[in-house]
Amino acid sequence: MAEKIRSKKSSNAEVKVEKKKTEKKVEMVKIGDIGIDVKNPPTEVCNDDKCPYHGHLKIRGRIFQGVVISDKMNKTVVVGWEYLRMIKKLNRYMRCRTKVIAHNPPCINAREGDIVRIAECRPLSKTKSFVVIEVVKRAQ
Ligand SMILES: [Zn+2]
């Protein structure tokens, strides 16, 4: 019984912490803050300056949806997607693949296999000028 009571207490404490977090989130995050309609905005708060929700990064340009191919880099993911390109001469479609390196803020934390939306931003490094804005579907 003692253990059960302890576990209950700890769970209560966790709930309190979560409540505090949500209060902070309400202060810091405004829905639509990044200028784009996002269905699944991040529930956590991060201290990353290069986060479109909690940092100072602004989004402009193009938006793509793709699958995370690799999450091995630090705060960075490789996102890829396939598309069909018409070849008039042969009257057929060619399959093309694109790979884009995107910043992965800790509050979103996309992992390999996730379907994500990425948006263009200022160049964050030599090869990185996109940022993950939401996870459409988590990999299981
Ligand atoms: Zn964030």
Residues whose N, C-alpha, C, O or C-beta is under 5 A from the ligand:
A	BS01	ZN	V45 C46 C51 Y53 H54 P105 C107
